[in-house]
C-alpha cells in the first residue's frame, strides 16, 4: 500500500534529509537535530472500556500516554506528570482492531497476559 504525502510532510522529510547530508559531511546545522535516542510519545484523551458486572457504564475517559512498550493512563492531562492510575506493559499482548466504519467507531482491544 502506498499513499501520497501532504506537501508539509514532504517538506519535513526533505529538511531532515538535508540536515542529515550536512551532518554527514561534517558541517554545522541551522537547527538542532532531534536526538535519535529519544523515545516517541503519543498522548490523548481516550475511553477505557472494561467489562463490569451489574453496572450500566463500562467506560470512562482518561488521559492516555503511549510510550515505548507501555501505556499509562491518568485522570486528566493536568496530572499526567505524576503517578499514573495504571501502567500497562504491552510486551506479549494481543491487539485486536474493532472497527465500525458506518458507526464511525474505531477501537483496539488489548489482550494483556497476566
Secondary structure per residue as TSV (DSSP state, phi and psi in degrees):
chain	resnum	aa	ss	phi	psi
A	1	X	-	360.0	135.1
A	2	X	-	-126.8	148.1
A	3	X	-	-136.6	148.9
A	4	X	-	-80.8	141.6
A	5	X	-	-89.3	141.8
A	6	X	-	-61.2	154.5
A	7	X	H	-59.1	-37.6
A	8	X	H	-66.5	-33.0
A	9	X	H	-70.4	-38.2
A	10	X	H	-62.7	-42.4
A	11	X	H	-60.1	-41.7
A	12	X	H	-64.9	-39.7
A	13	X	H	-66.3	-44.0
A	14	X	H	-60.5	-42.7
A	15	X	H	-64.3	-42.3
A	16	X	H	-64.4	-41.0
A	17	X	H	-65.6	-39.6
A	18	X	H	-63.7	-44.3
A	19	X	H	-60.8	-41.1
A	20	X	H	-63.9	-42.3
A	21	X	H	-61.8	-44.6
A	22	X	H	-63.4	-42.5
A	23	X	H	-65.1	-39.2
A	24	X	H	-67.7	-28.9
A	25	X	T	-83.8	-2.9
A	26	X	T	87.5	9.8
A	27	X	-	-82.1	177.3
A	28	X	-	-101.9	152.1
A	29	X	-	-99.2	151.0
A	30	X	S	-69.2	-32.8
A	31	X	S	-132.0	160.9
A	32	X	-	-76.0	130.2
A	33	X	-	-71.7	149.5
A	34	X	-	-68.5	144.8
A	35	X	-	-71.2	122.5
A	36	X	T	-70.1	-10.9
A	37	X	T	-88.3	-5.4
A	38	X	-	-64.2	135.1
A	39	X	-	-90.1	121.6
A	40	X	-	-64.1	151.6
A	41	X	E	-132.6	139.3
A	42	X	E	-125.2	129.6
A	43	X	E	-139.8	141.9
A	44	X	E	-172.0	166.6
A	45	X	E	-77.8	128.7
A	46	X	E	-139.3	160.8
A	47	X	E	-97.2	133.5
A	48	X	E	-100.7	121.1
A	49	X	E	-105.0	125.3
A	50	X	-	-130.6	131.4
A	51	X	-	-62.3	125.5
A	52	X	-	-127.1	145.8
A	53	X	S	-96.0	140.1
A	54	X	S	65.7	26.0
A	55	X	-	-131.5	153.2
A	56	X	S	-85.6	-34.2
A	57	X	-	-106.4	110.7
A	58	X	-	-102.0	8.4
A	59	X	E	-132.4	155.3
A	60	X	E	-150.9	144.7
A	61	X	E	-86.7	135.0
A	62	X	E	-136.2	167.9
A	63	X	E	-94.3	116.3
A	64	X	E	-103.5	142.9
A	65	X	E	-127.0	117.3
A	66	X	E	-98.7	119.3
A	67	X	E	-147.6	132.4
A	68	X	T	56.7	-121.9
A	69	X	T	-111.9	31.8
A	70	X	E	-139.6	159.4
A	71	X	E	-123.2	129.0
A	72	X	E	-117.6	146.6
A	73	X	E	-133.6	149.2
A	74	X	E	-129.2	163.4
A	75	X	S	-59.2	-42.0
A	76	X	S	-159.0	176.5
A	77	X	G	-64.2	-35.5
A	78	X	G	-63.3	-28.8
A	79	X	G	-101.9	13.0
A	80	X	T	-72.8	-4.9
A	81	X	T	-93.1	-4.4
A	82	X	S	-98.9	-152.5
A	83	X	-	-76.5	133.8
A	84	X	-	-74.6	159.9
A	85	X	S	-62.5	-43.2
A	86	X	E	-155.8	146.6
A	87	X	E	-122.4	123.2
A	88	X	E	-109.1	127.8
A	89	X	E	-85.8	127.8
A	90	X	-	-93.1	0.6
A	91	X	T	-63.6	126.3
A	92	X	T	79.2	5.9
A	93	X	-	-82.4	158.1
A	94	X	E	-103.8	133.5
A	95	X	E	-112.9	125.1
A	96	X	E	-120.8	117.1
A	97	X	E	-73.5	142.1
A	98	X	E	-125.9	103.5
A	99	X	E	-122.1	129.2
A	100	X	E	-128.1	91.4
A	101	X	T	-62.7	-43.0
A	102	X	T	-61.8	-38.4
A	103	X	T	-88.3	0.6
A	104	X	T	54.0	43.8
A	105	X	E	-120.4	124.3
A	106	X	E	-128.0	122.4
A	107	X	E	-144.8	171.4
A	108	X	E	-132.9	143.7
A	109	X	E	-109.3	123.9
A	110	X	E	-102.8	120.0
A	111	X	E	-102.7	103.0
A	112	X	-	-100.5	122.8
A	113	X	-	-66.0	144.0
A	114	X	-	-104.1	360.0
